[in-house]
Amino acid sequence: MVKQFEVLHKELHTANQKLNSIRCYMEMPVPRNELEPAILAVLDDPEHDGI
């Protein structure tokens, strides 16, 4: 049970980091053609820990 909690906690932490990175990209003056690849790279990275 503890191991399941640890796995879930790690997954939630990674998802939160991804969301924060995407928010950051959305607030930056990034050209649209560069924004999509940056966001997709964040989503595709299983160990993303922020930008």
A tleap script that builds the chain and sets N, CA, C and O, in Angstrom:
source leaprc.protein.ff14SB
mol = sequence {
  NMET VAL LYS GLN PHE GLU VAL LEU HIE LYS
  GLU LEU HIE THR ALA ASN GLN LYS LEU ASN
  SER ILE ARG CYS TYR MET GLU MET PRO VAL
  PRO ARG ASN GLU LEU GLU PRO ALA ILE LEU
  ALA VAL LEU ASP ASP PRO GLU HIE ASP GLY
  CILE
}
set mol.1.N position { 0.820 -1.195 0.000 }
set mol.1.CA position { 0.000 0.000 0.000 }
set mol.1.C position { 0.864 1.259 0.000 }
set mol.1.O position { 0.577 2.214 -0.721 }
set mol.2.N position { 1.928 1.257 0.813 }
set mol.2.CA position { 2.817 2.417 0.873 }
set mol.2.C position { 3.495 2.628 -0.470 }
set mol.2.O position { 3.649 3.765 -0.916 }
set mol.3.N position { 3.900 1.546 -1.116 }
set mol.3.CA position { 4.561 1.639 -2.412 }
set mol.3.C position { 3.612 2.261 -3.450 }
set mol.3.O position { 4.033 3.089 -4.258 }
set mol.4.N position { 2.337 1.862 -3.427 }
set mol.4.CA position { 1.362 2.437 -4.345 }
set mol.4.C position { 1.229 3.936 -4.110 }
set mol.4.O position { 1.138 4.709 -5.063 }
set mol.5.N position { 1.219 4.344 -2.860 }
set mol.5.CA position { 1.133 5.764 -2.537 }
set mol.5.C position { 2.346 6.508 -3.078 }
set mol.5.O position { 2.211 7.597 -3.636 }
set mol.6.N position { 3.536 5.921 -2.915 }
set mol.6.CA position { 4.759 6.564 -3.398 }
set mol.6.C position { 4.735 6.731 -4.914 }
set mol.6.O position { 5.138 7.770 -5.436 }
set mol.7.N position { 4.266 5.713 -5.610 }
set mol.7.CA position { 4.178 5.780 -7.070 }
set mol.7.C position { 3.172 6.856 -7.483 }
set mol.7.O position { 3.449 7.669 -8.365 }
set mol.8.N position { 2.021 6.852 -6.849 }
set mol.8.CA position { 0.998 7.850 -7.156 }
set mol.8.C position { 1.499 9.256 -6.852 }
set mol.8.O position { 1.266 10.184 -7.627 }
set mol.9.N position { 2.182 9.413 -5.731 }
set mol.9.CA position { 2.716 10.723 -5.356 }
set mol.9.C position { 3.712 11.216 -6.401 }
set mol.9.O position { 3.692 12.388 -6.777 }
set mol.10.N position { 4.581 10.324 -6.869 }
set mol.10.CA position { 5.565 10.698 -7.895 }
set mol.10.C position { 4.863 11.084 -9.197 }
set mol.10.O position { 5.243 12.064 -9.838 }
set mol.11.N position { 3.848 10.325 -9.586 }
set mol.11.CA position { 3.111 10.626 -10.817 }
set mol.11.C position { 2.406 11.977 -10.710 }
set mol.11.O position { 2.410 12.758 -11.663 }
set mol.12.N position { 1.806 12.252 -9.564 }
set mol.12.CA position { 1.134 13.538 -9.372 }
set mol.12.C position { 2.124 14.692 -9.373 }
set mol.12.O position { 1.848 15.757 -9.926 }
set mol.13.N position { 3.269 14.477 -8.756 }
set mol.13.CA position { 4.303 15.514 -8.739 }
set mol.13.C position { 4.779 15.817 -10.161 }
set mol.13.O position { 4.914 16.981 -10.538 }
set mol.14.N position { 5.029 14.778 -10.941 }
set mol.14.CA position { 5.474 14.973 -12.327 }
set mol.14.C position { 4.408 15.681 -13.143 }
set mol.14.O position { 4.719 16.580 -13.924 }
set mol.15.N position { 3.154 15.286 -12.970 }
set mol.15.CA position { 2.060 15.939 -13.698 }
set mol.15.C position { 1.959 17.414 -13.315 }
set mol.15.O position { 1.722 18.262 -14.176 }
set mol.16.N position { 2.136 17.722 -12.047 }
set mol.16.CA position { 2.087 19.107 -11.593 }
set mol.16.C position { 3.243 19.906 -12.183 }
set mol.16.O position { 3.050 21.051 -12.593 }
set mol.17.N position { 4.430 19.329 -12.233 }
set mol.17.CA position { 5.584 20.010 -12.826 }
set mol.17.C position { 5.337 20.280 -14.309 }
set mol.17.O position { 5.671 21.352 -14.813 }
set mol.18.N position { 4.755 19.313 -14.997 }
set mol.18.CA position { 4.441 19.495 -16.418 }
set mol.18.C position { 3.448 20.629 -16.602 }
set mol.18.O position { 3.622 21.475 -17.479 }
set mol.19.N position { 2.416 20.649 -15.785 }
set mol.19.CA position { 1.407 21.698 -15.876 }
set mol.19.C position { 2.025 23.072 -15.608 }
set mol.19.O position { 1.722 24.035 -16.313 }
set mol.20.N position { 2.880 23.167 -14.604 }
set mol.20.CA position { 3.548 24.434 -14.309 }
set mol.20.C position { 4.433 24.879 -15.465 }
set mol.20.O position { 4.485 26.068 -15.778 }
set mol.21.N position { 5.125 23.948 -16.101 }
set mol.21.CA position { 5.971 24.289 -17.244 }
set mol.21.C position { 5.126 24.782 -18.411 }
set mol.21.O position { 5.476 25.762 -19.070 }
set mol.22.N position { 4.024 24.106 -18.661 }
set mol.22.CA position { 3.139 24.524 -19.756 }
set mol.22.C position { 2.589 25.912 -19.473 }
set mol.22.O position { 2.527 26.743 -20.380 }
set mol.23.N position { 2.190 26.184 -18.238 }
set mol.23.CA position { 1.717 27.527 -17.879 }
set mol.23.C position { 2.791 28.568 -18.144 }
set mol.23.O position { 2.511 29.647 -18.666 }
set mol.24.N position { 4.019 28.235 -17.781 }
set mol.24.CA position { 5.138 29.152 -17.983 }
set mol.24.C position { 5.316 29.441 -19.470 }
set mol.24.O position { 5.461 30.598 -19.864 }
set mol.25.N position { 5.306 28.402 -20.291 }
set mol.25.CA position { 5.428 28.595 -21.741 }
set mol.25.C position { 4.296 29.467 -22.277 }
set mol.25.O position { 4.525 30.316 -23.138 }
set mol.26.N position { 3.086 29.267 -21.778 }
set mol.26.CA position { 1.939 30.031 -22.257 }
set mol.26.C position { 2.061 31.515 -21.905 }
set mol.26.O position { 1.531 32.369 -22.616 }
set mol.27.N position { 2.756 31.819 -20.813 }
set mol.27.CA position { 2.912 33.207 -20.398 }
set mol.27.C position { 4.087 33.899 -21.086 }
set mol.27.O position { 4.171 35.128 -21.089 }
set mol.28.N position { 4.985 33.121 -21.662 }
set mol.28.CA position { 6.145 33.688 -22.358 }
set mol.28.C position { 5.744 34.182 -23.742 }
set mol.28.O position { 4.820 33.653 -24.359 }
set mol.29.N position { 6.445 35.195 -24.217 }
set mol.29.CA position { 6.178 35.650 -25.592 }
set mol.29.C position { 6.874 34.732 -26.607 }
set mol.29.O position { 7.813 35.138 -27.293 }
set mol.30.N position { 6.393 33.493 -26.684 }
set mol.30.CA position { 6.970 32.493 -27.582 }
set mol.30.C position { 6.131 32.431 -28.850 }
set mol.30.O position { 4.904 32.360 -28.779 }
set mol.31.N position { 6.790 32.457 -30.022 }
set mol.31.CA position { 6.015 32.331 -31.272 }
set mol.31.C position { 5.226 31.024 -31.290 }
set mol.31.O position { 5.684 29.998 -30.787 }
set mol.32.N position { 4.060 31.079 -31.864 }
set mol.32.CA position { 3.151 29.925 -31.885 }
set mol.32.C position { 3.822 28.676 -32.458 }
set mol.32.O position { 3.614 27.569 -31.961 }
set mol.33.N position { 4.630 28.860 -33.508 }
set mol.33.CA position { 5.262 27.692 -34.148 }
set mol.33.C position { 6.311 27.050 -33.243 }
set mol.33.O position { 6.702 25.908 -33.488 }
set mol.34.N position { 6.779 27.742 -32.209 }
set mol.34.CA position { 7.729 27.172 -31.252 }
set mol.34.C position { 7.027 26.674 -29.988 }
set mol.34.O position { 7.562 25.837 -29.261 }
set mol.35.N position { 5.850 27.185 -29.737 }
set mol.35.CA position { 5.121 26.838 -28.521 }
set mol.35.C position { 4.657 25.384 -28.532 }
set mol.35.O position { 4.840 24.662 -27.552 }
set mol.36.N position { 4.066 24.964 -29.625 }
set mol.36.CA position { 3.543 23.598 -29.695 }
set mol.36.C position { 4.634 22.536 -29.491 }
set mol.36.O position { 4.431 21.625 -28.687 }
set mol.37.N position { 5.786 22.613 -30.185 }
set mol.37.CA position { 6.822 21.611 -29.947 }
set mol.37.C position { 7.346 21.624 -28.504 }
set mol.37.O position { 7.674 20.573 -27.954 }
set mol.38.N position { 7.423 22.800 -27.902 }
set mol.38.CA position { 7.899 22.894 -26.516 }
set mol.38.C position { 6.924 22.197 -25.564 }
set mol.38.O position { 7.342 21.456 -24.674 }
set mol.39.N position { 5.642 22.435 -25.751 }
set mol.39.CA position { 4.629 21.807 -24.898 }
set mol.39.C position { 4.604 20.296 -25.113 }
set mol.39.O position { 4.499 19.537 -24.149 }
set mol.40.N position { 4.699 19.857 -26.354 }
set mol.40.CA position { 4.706 18.416 -26.631 }
set mol.40.C position { 5.933 17.745 -26.020 }
set mol.40.O position { 5.847 16.611 -25.548 }
set mol.41.N position { 7.066 18.429 -26.025 }
set mol.41.CA position { 8.272 17.869 -25.412 }
set mol.41.C position { 8.079 17.689 -23.912 }
set mol.41.O position { 8.524 16.695 -23.339 }
set mol.42.N position { 7.418 18.648 -23.280 }
set mol.42.CA position { 7.130 18.543 -21.846 }
set mol.42.C position { 6.220 17.347 -21.582 }
set mol.42.O position { 6.468 16.562 -20.667 }
set mol.43.N position { 5.180 17.215 -22.377 }
set mol.43.CA position { 4.222 16.125 -22.173 }
set mol.43.C position { 4.850 14.756 -22.431 }
set mol.43.O position { 4.494 13.777 -21.775 }
set mol.44.N position { 5.778 14.684 -23.380 }
set mol.44.CA position { 6.392 13.403 -23.736 }
set mol.44.C position { 7.483 12.956 -22.773 }
set mol.44.O position { 7.880 11.791 -22.790 }
set mol.45.N position { 7.974 13.868 -21.933 }
set mol.45.CA position { 9.080 13.546 -21.038 }
set mol.45.C position { 8.539 12.907 -19.756 }
set mol.45.O position { 7.913 13.592 -18.948 }
set mol.46.N position { 8.772 11.590 -19.556 }
set mol.46.CA position { 8.212 10.928 -18.372 }
set mol.46.C position { 8.841 11.376 -17.050 }
set mol.46.O position { 8.251 11.177 -15.988 }
set mol.47.N position { 10.014 11.970 -17.105 }
set mol.47.CA position { 10.708 12.402 -15.881 }
set mol.47.C position { 10.817 13.926 -15.794 }
set mol.47.O position { 11.720 14.446 -15.139 }
set mol.48.N position { 9.914 14.630 -16.442 }
set mol.48.CA position { 9.992 16.095 -16.480 }
set mol.48.C position { 9.963 16.667 -15.067 }
set mol.48.O position { 9.113 16.304 -14.254 }
set mol.49.N position { 10.915 17.574 -14.786 }
set mol.49.CA position { 10.980 18.161 -13.451 }
set mol.49.C position { 10.985 19.689 -13.483 }
set mol.49.O position { 11.477 20.335 -12.558 }
set mol.50.N position { 10.447 20.246 -14.529 }
set mol.50.CA position { 10.321 21.695 -14.623 }
set mol.50.C position { 11.292 22.302 -15.615 }
set mol.50.O position { 12.280 21.683 -16.010 }
set mol.51.N position { 10.984 23.543 -16.012 }
set mol.51.CA position { 11.862 24.240 -16.951 }
set mol.51.C position { 12.707 25.240 -16.219 }
set mol.51.O position { 13.517 25.933 -16.835 }
savepdb mol mol.pdb
quit
